[in-house]
């Protein structure tokens, strides 16, 4: 049954990775103001691109989502106006 153990181990590892990614995303979402993001960018600048790849991807995704929601709010789309 080594095959079953390997599959189980793989699933457990993937769940742990997803949980860690969600936690990191939540922690990074707290950096919202310009000053906070500048401080974070300075910290990230001390590391290589490979080391910060996941963080940069999360931040880019969060920024895109914020821009999208700001654009939707400013245009009144989805506001139920007729």
N, C-alpha and C positions, 0 to 999 in steps of 0.2 A: 503493500500500500504506500510506497514512497511517493508515487505519483499524486495520490490524494493529499498527502501531507504537503507536497510542494504547491499544489493549487491552493490549499487552505492558507499556507504561509504567504503566498502571493496576494491573496484577497485581503488578508489582515494587514499586510504592508501597504497596499493601495488605500485601504480605509484610513490608516494612520497618516499617510501622505496627504490625503484629502482633508482630513481634520486639521493637520498642521497648516495647510494652505489657507483654509478658511480662517483659522486663528490669525495667521499673518496678515491676511486681507483686512480683518477687523481692526487689528492694531494699526495698520498703515492708514486706514480710513480716518483715524483720529488726527492725522496731520492735514489739517484743512486750510489754515490761514497761510498767507504768503510767507510770513516769518517762520512758521513751523516747517513748511515745505523747503524753504531755503536752508534751514538747519539740517533737515534730513538729507538734502542734496549734498551738502558739505560732508556729512558723514559718509554717504555713499561714494563720494569722490575719492575717498581714501582707499577704495577697494577696486579690484579689477572688474571689467565688464562681465566676466564669467561669474564672479562671486555675487554680483548684484543683479544678474539677469532676471531671476524670478521676481525680485522686488520691483525692478523697473517695469516689468510686464504688468504686475498688479497695479502699480501707480498709473501707468498709461491707461489701463482699462478703467480705473476709477475716474480719472480725469475725463475720459471720453463719455462716460456715463453721466457725470455732472454737467458737461457741456450739452449733452443731448437733453437732459431734463431742464436745463436753463433755457434752451432754445424752444422746447415744447411749451414751457410756461410763458415765455415772452410772446410766442405767436398765438397763444390761446388755443392751440390744437388740443383736442381731448377735454376741453373745459366744459363741454356741454352747452355751449352757446349756439343758438339757432338764428 
